[in-house]
Amino acid sequence: QVQLVESGGGLVQAGGSLRLSCAASGSTSNINLMGWYRQAPDNQRDLVASITSGGNTNYADSVKGRFTISRVNAKNTVYLWMNSLKPEDTAVYYCFARRTGDRMYSWGNGTLVTVSS
């Protein structure tokens, strides 16, 4: 199994920035895909951004140009740099990872990001 631990959430004013980090441990060999989902109250969990081990990235339209995902494969760590934050970015952000050949994601416990107006 893969264990994921997120950090970096908090309270920030609109227009501000935060960086989220997620470190994987356990059975980390062959982790291909890592990234972030988010879930606001009374909403479904939606993809924010993902990155493959080769560096290919994918972003939700709502965060393109504001968020950047990066990854250090040697450390099994993924980052989410969030700039120009908006109140609608307020959510619990969940890190995920998927190993090559696995159908299921591993999930972190989530970190809360609150953006005040």
mmCIF file of the C-alpha atoms, coordinates in Angstrom:
data_MODEL
# 
_entry.id   MODEL 
# 
loop_
_atom_site.group_PDB 
_atom_site.id 
_atom_site.type_symbol 
_atom_site.label_atom_id 
_atom_site.label_alt_id 
_atom_site.label_comp_id 
_atom_site.label_asym_id 
_atom_site.label_entity_id 
_atom_site.label_seq_id 
_atom_site.pdbx_PDB_ins_code 
_atom_site.Cartn_x 
_atom_site.Cartn_y 
_atom_site.Cartn_z 
_atom_site.occupancy 
_atom_site.B_iso_or_equiv 
_atom_site.pdbx_formal_charge 
_atom_site.auth_seq_id 
_atom_site.auth_comp_id 
_atom_site.auth_asym_id 
_atom_site.auth_atom_id 
_atom_site.pdbx_PDB_model_num 
ATOM 1   C CA . GLN A 1 1   ? 0.000   0.000  0.000   1.00 0.00 ? 1   GLN A CA 1 
ATOM 2   C CA . VAL A 1 2   ? 0.939   3.609  -0.482  1.00 0.00 ? 2   VAL A CA 1 
ATOM 3   C CA . GLN A 1 3   ? 0.568   6.078  2.362   1.00 0.00 ? 3   GLN A CA 1 
ATOM 4   C CA . LEU A 1 4   ? 0.200   9.756  1.537   1.00 0.00 ? 4   LEU A CA 1 
ATOM 5   C CA . VAL A 1 5   ? 0.650   12.681 3.900   1.00 0.00 ? 5   VAL A CA 1 
ATOM 6   C CA . GLU A 1 6   ? -0.354  16.195 2.848   1.00 0.00 ? 6   GLU A CA 1 
ATOM 7   C CA . SER A 1 7   ? 0.783   19.467 4.327   1.00 0.00 ? 7   SER A CA 1 
ATOM 8   C CA . GLY A 1 8   ? 0.596   23.167 3.575   1.00 0.00 ? 8   GLY A CA 1 
ATOM 9   C CA . GLY A 1 9   ? -3.068  24.009 3.830   1.00 0.00 ? 9   GLY A CA 1 
ATOM 10  C CA . GLY A 1 10  ? -4.359  26.980 5.768   1.00 0.00 ? 10  GLY A CA 1 
ATOM 11  C CA . LEU A 1 11  ? -6.142  30.301 5.661   1.00 0.00 ? 11  LEU A CA 1 
ATOM 12  C CA . VAL A 1 12  ? -5.193  32.873 3.054   1.00 0.00 ? 12  VAL A CA 1 
ATOM 13  C CA . GLN A 1 13  ? -6.742  36.031 1.677   1.00 0.00 ? 13  GLN A CA 1 
ATOM 14  C CA . ALA A 1 14  ? -8.035  36.210 -1.852  1.00 0.00 ? 14  ALA A CA 1 
ATOM 15  C CA . GLY A 1 15  ? -5.179  36.877 -4.237  1.00 0.00 ? 15  GLY A CA 1 
ATOM 16  C CA . GLY A 1 16  ? -2.706  35.126 -2.005  1.00 0.00 ? 16  GLY A CA 1 
ATOM 17  C CA . SER A 1 17  ? -0.636  31.980 -2.508  1.00 0.00 ? 17  SER A CA 1 
ATOM 18  C CA . LEU A 1 18  ? -0.140  28.626 -0.851  1.00 0.00 ? 18  LEU A CA 1 
ATOM 19  C CA . ARG A 1 19  ? 1.959   25.576 -1.543  1.00 0.00 ? 19  ARG A CA 1 
ATOM 20  C CA . LEU A 1 20  ? 0.681   22.105 -0.798  1.00 0.00 ? 20  LEU A CA 1 
ATOM 21  C CA . SER A 1 21  ? 3.009   19.142 -0.409  1.00 0.00 ? 21  SER A CA 1 
ATOM 22  C CA . CYS A 1 22  ? 2.305   15.425 -0.443  1.00 0.00 ? 22  CYS A CA 1 
ATOM 23  C CA . ALA A 1 23  ? 4.831   12.769 0.449   1.00 0.00 ? 23  ALA A CA 1 
ATOM 24  C CA . ALA A 1 24  ? 4.304   9.107  -0.409  1.00 0.00 ? 24  ALA A CA 1 
ATOM 25  C CA . SER A 1 25  ? 5.685   6.206  1.590   1.00 0.00 ? 25  SER A CA 1 
ATOM 26  C CA . GLY A 1 26  ? 5.246   2.472  1.708   1.00 0.00 ? 26  GLY A CA 1 
ATOM 27  C CA . SER A 1 27  ? 5.019   0.601  -1.582  1.00 0.00 ? 27  SER A CA 1 
ATOM 28  C CA . THR A 1 28  ? 6.140   3.545  -3.697  1.00 0.00 ? 28  THR A CA 1 
ATOM 29  C CA . SER A 1 29  ? 7.784   1.663  -6.502  1.00 0.00 ? 29  SER A CA 1 
ATOM 30  C CA . ASN A 1 30  ? 6.165   2.233  -9.877  1.00 0.00 ? 30  ASN A CA 1 
ATOM 31  C CA . ILE A 1 31  ? 4.022   5.165  -8.784  1.00 0.00 ? 31  ILE A CA 1 
ATOM 32  C CA . ASN A 1 32  ? 3.053   6.622  -12.131 1.00 0.00 ? 32  ASN A CA 1 
ATOM 33  C CA . LEU A 1 33  ? 0.334   9.160  -11.503 1.00 0.00 ? 33  LEU A CA 1 
ATOM 34  C CA . MET A 1 34  ? 0.126   11.634 -8.624  1.00 0.00 ? 34  MET A CA 1 
ATOM 35  C CA . GLY A 1 35  ? -1.959  14.687 -8.106  1.00 0.00 ? 35  GLY A CA 1 
ATOM 36  C CA . TRP A 1 36  ? -4.664  16.521 -6.250  1.00 0.00 ? 36  TRP A CA 1 
ATOM 37  C CA . TYR A 1 37  ? -8.420  16.490 -6.003  1.00 0.00 ? 37  TYR A CA 1 
ATOM 38  C CA . ARG A 1 38  ? -10.499 18.899 -3.977  1.00 0.00 ? 38  ARG A CA 1 
ATOM 39  C CA . GLN A 1 39  ? -13.886 18.788 -2.340  1.00 0.00 ? 39  GLN A CA 1 
ATOM 40  C CA . ALA A 1 40  ? -15.869 21.805 -1.174  1.00 0.00 ? 40  ALA A CA 1 
ATOM 41  C CA . PRO A 1 41  ? -18.791 21.410 1.256   1.00 0.00 ? 41  PRO A CA 1 
ATOM 42  C CA . ASP A 1 42  ? -21.801 19.795 -0.407  1.00 0.00 ? 42  ASP A CA 1 
ATOM 43  C CA . ASN A 1 43  ? -19.844 19.230 -3.600  1.00 0.00 ? 43  ASN A CA 1 
ATOM 44  C CA . GLN A 1 44  ? -18.286 16.227 -5.262  1.00 0.00 ? 44  GLN A CA 1 
ATOM 45  C CA . ARG A 1 45  ? -14.567 15.566 -5.266  1.00 0.00 ? 45  ARG A CA 1 
ATOM 46  C CA . ASP A 1 46  ? -13.073 17.061 -8.425  1.00 0.00 ? 46  ASP A CA 1 
ATOM 47  C CA . LEU A 1 47  ? -9.685  16.738 -10.050 1.00 0.00 ? 47  LEU A CA 1 
ATOM 48  C CA . VAL A 1 48  ? -7.463  19.791 -9.641  1.00 0.00 ? 48  VAL A CA 1 
ATOM 49  C CA . ALA A 1 49  ? -4.232  18.660 -11.262 1.00 0.00 ? 49  ALA A CA 1 
ATOM 50  C CA . SER A 1 50  ? -2.220  15.548 -11.983 1.00 0.00 ? 50  SER A CA 1 
ATOM 51  C CA . ILE A 1 51  ? 1.287   14.712 -13.092 1.00 0.00 ? 51  ILE A CA 1 
ATOM 52  C CA . THR A 1 52  ? 2.847   11.529 -14.426 1.00 0.00 ? 52  THR A CA 1 
ATOM 53  C CA . SER A 1 53  ? 6.287   10.246 -13.539 1.00 0.00 ? 53  SER A CA 1 
ATOM 54  C CA . GLY A 1 54  ? 7.379   11.547 -16.929 1.00 0.00 ? 54  GLY A CA 1 
ATOM 55  C CA . GLY A 1 55  ? 6.201   15.045 -16.122 1.00 0.00 ? 55  GLY A CA 1 
ATOM 56  C CA . ASN A 1 56  ? 3.030   15.216 -18.171 1.00 0.00 ? 56  ASN A CA 1 
ATOM 57  C CA . THR A 1 57  ? 0.503   17.453 -16.438 1.00 0.00 ? 57  THR A CA 1 
ATOM 58  C CA . ASN A 1 58  ? -3.230  17.927 -16.533 1.00 0.00 ? 58  ASN A CA 1 
ATOM 59  C CA . TYR A 1 59  ? -5.223  20.760 -14.933 1.00 0.00 ? 59  TYR A CA 1 
ATOM 60  C CA . ALA A 1 60  ? -8.830  21.571 -14.303 1.00 0.00 ? 60  ALA A CA 1 
ATOM 61  C CA . ASP A 1 61  ? -9.933  24.528 -16.405 1.00 0.00 ? 61  ASP A CA 1 
ATOM 62  C CA . SER A 1 62  ? -10.754 26.485 -13.268 1.00 0.00 ? 62  SER A CA 1 
ATOM 63  C CA . VAL A 1 63  ? -7.134  26.494 -12.082 1.00 0.00 ? 63  VAL A CA 1 
ATOM 64  C CA . LYS A 1 64  ? -5.200  26.767 -15.343 1.00 0.00 ? 64  LYS A CA 1 
ATOM 65  C CA . GLY A 1 65  ? -2.787  29.670 -15.240 1.00 0.00 ? 65  GLY A CA 1 
ATOM 66  C CA . ARG A 1 66  ? -3.014  29.951 -11.459 1.00 0.00 ? 66  ARG A CA 1 
ATOM 67  C CA . PHE A 1 67  ? -1.920  26.555 -10.110 1.00 0.00 ? 67  PHE A CA 1 
ATOM 68  C CA . THR A 1 68  ? 1.213   24.595 -10.934 1.00 0.00 ? 68  THR A CA 1 
ATOM 69  C CA . ILE A 1 69  ? 1.845   20.966 -10.097 1.00 0.00 ? 69  ILE A CA 1 
ATOM 70  C CA . SER A 1 70  ? 5.345   19.599 -9.780  1.00 0.00 ? 70  SER A CA 1 
ATOM 71  C CA . ARG A 1 71  ? 6.937   16.404 -8.608  1.00 0.00 ? 71  ARG A CA 1 
ATOM 72  C CA . VAL A 1 72  ? 10.232  15.069 -7.297  1.00 0.00 ? 72  VAL A CA 1 
ATOM 73  C CA . ASN A 1 73  ? 10.239  11.405 -8.235  1.00 0.00 ? 73  ASN A CA 1 
ATOM 74  C CA . ALA A 1 74  ? 13.264  10.562 -6.110  1.00 0.00 ? 74  ALA A CA 1 
ATOM 75  C CA . LYS A 1 75  ? 11.396  11.822 -3.044  1.00 0.00 ? 75  LYS A CA 1 
ATOM 76  C CA . ASN A 1 76  ? 7.979   10.484 -4.077  1.00 0.00 ? 76  ASN A CA 1 
ATOM 77  C CA . THR A 1 77  ? 6.670   13.954 -3.395  1.00 0.00 ? 77  THR A CA 1 
ATOM 78  C CA . VAL A 1 78  ? 4.215   16.085 -5.322  1.00 0.00 ? 78  VAL A CA 1 
ATOM 79  C CA . TYR A 1 79  ? 3.587   19.792 -4.870  1.00 0.00 ? 79  TYR A CA 1 
ATOM 80  C CA . LEU A 1 80  ? 0.764   22.112 -5.774  1.00 0.00 ? 80  LEU A CA 1 
ATOM 81  C CA . TRP A 1 81  ? 1.645   25.758 -6.086  1.00 0.00 ? 81  TRP A CA 1 
ATOM 82  C CA . MET A 1 82  ? -1.496  27.841 -5.840  1.00 0.00 ? 82  MET A CA 1 
ATOM 83  C CA . ASN A 1 83  ? -1.438  31.499 -6.825  1.00 0.00 ? 83  ASN A CA 1 
ATOM 84  C CA . SER A 1 84  ? -4.131  34.150 -7.239  1.00 0.00 ? 84  SER A CA 1 
ATOM 85  C CA . LEU A 1 85  ? -6.361  32.198 -4.915  1.00 0.00 ? 85  LEU A CA 1 
ATOM 86  C CA . LYS A 1 86  ? -10.086 32.846 -4.986  1.00 0.00 ? 86  LYS A CA 1 
ATOM 87  C CA . PRO A 1 87  ? -12.774 32.165 -2.372  1.00 0.00 ? 87  PRO A CA 1 
ATOM 88  C CA . GLU A 1 88  ? -14.141 29.447 -4.666  1.00 0.00 ? 88  GLU A CA 1 
ATOM 89  C CA . ASP A 1 89  ? -10.851 27.571 -4.241  1.00 0.00 ? 89  ASP A CA 1 
ATOM 90  C CA . THR A 1 90  ? -11.851 26.896 -0.637  1.00 0.00 ? 90  THR A CA 1 
ATOM 91  C CA . ALA A 1 91  ? -11.983 23.132 -0.173  1.00 0.00 ? 91  ALA A CA 1 
ATOM 92  C CA . VAL A 1 92  ? -10.305 20.125 1.342   1.00 0.00 ? 92  VAL A CA 1 
ATOM 93  C CA . TYR A 1 93  ? -7.475  19.150 -0.983  1.00 0.00 ? 93  TYR A CA 1 
ATOM 94  C CA . TYR A 1 94  ? -6.682  15.448 -1.278  1.00 0.00 ? 94  TYR A CA 1 
ATOM 95  C CA . CYS A 1 95  ? -3.473  14.013 -2.636  1.00 0.00 ? 95  CYS A CA 1 
ATOM 96  C CA . PHE A 1 96  ? -3.674  10.815 -4.658  1.00 0.00 ? 96  PHE A CA 1 
ATOM 97  C CA . ALA A 1 97  ? -1.263  8.346  -6.206  1.00 0.00 ? 97  ALA A CA 1 
ATOM 98  C CA . ARG A 1 98  ? -1.634  5.402  -8.539  1.00 0.00 ? 98  ARG A CA 1 
ATOM 99  C CA . ARG A 1 99  ? 0.955   2.787  -9.322  1.00 0.00 ? 99  ARG A CA 1 
ATOM 100 C CA . THR A 1 100 ? 1.403   1.382  -12.799 1.00 0.00 ? 100 THR A CA 1 
ATOM 101 C CA . GLY A 1 101 ? -0.983  -1.533 -13.216 1.00 0.00 ? 101 GLY A CA 1 
ATOM 102 C CA . ASP A 1 102 ? -3.196  -0.553 -10.280 1.00 0.00 ? 102 ASP A CA 1 
ATOM 103 C CA . ARG A 1 103 ? -6.802  0.452  -10.873 1.00 0.00 ? 103 ARG A CA 1 
ATOM 104 C CA . MET A 1 104 ? -7.321  2.102  -7.507  1.00 0.00 ? 104 MET A CA 1 
ATOM 105 C CA . TYR A 1 105 ? -5.934  5.329  -6.192  1.00 0.00 ? 105 TYR A CA 1 
ATOM 106 C CA . SER A 1 106 ? -4.302  5.736  -2.808  1.00 0.00 ? 106 SER A CA 1 
ATOM 107 C CA . TRP A 1 107 ? -5.518  8.817  -0.969  1.00 0.00 ? 107 TRP A CA 1 
ATOM 108 C CA . GLY A 1 108 ? -4.243  11.148 1.685   1.00 0.00 ? 108 GLY A CA 1 
ATOM 109 C CA . ASN A 1 109 ? -6.418  12.396 4.524   1.00 0.00 ? 109 ASN A CA 1 
ATOM 110 C CA . GLY A 1 110 ? -6.765  15.846 3.030   1.00 0.00 ? 110 GLY A CA 1 
ATOM 111 C CA . THR A 1 111 ? -5.671  19.345 3.949   1.00 0.00 ? 111 THR A CA 1 
ATOM 112 C CA . LEU A 1 112 ? -8.044  22.286 4.261   1.00 0.00 ? 112 LEU A CA 1 
ATOM 113 C CA . VAL A 1 113 ? -7.512  25.405 2.198   1.00 0.00 ? 113 VAL A CA 1 
ATOM 114 C CA . THR A 1 114 ? -9.655  28.397 3.108   1.00 0.00 ? 114 THR A CA 1 
ATOM 115 C CA . VAL A 1 115 ? -9.575  31.547 0.997   1.00 0.00 ? 115 VAL A CA 1 
ATOM 116 C CA . SER A 1 116 ? -11.206 34.591 2.544   1.00 0.00 ? 116 SER A CA 1 
ATOM 117 C CA . SER A 1 117 ? -12.649 37.426 0.486   1.00 0.00 ? 117 SER A CA 1 
# 
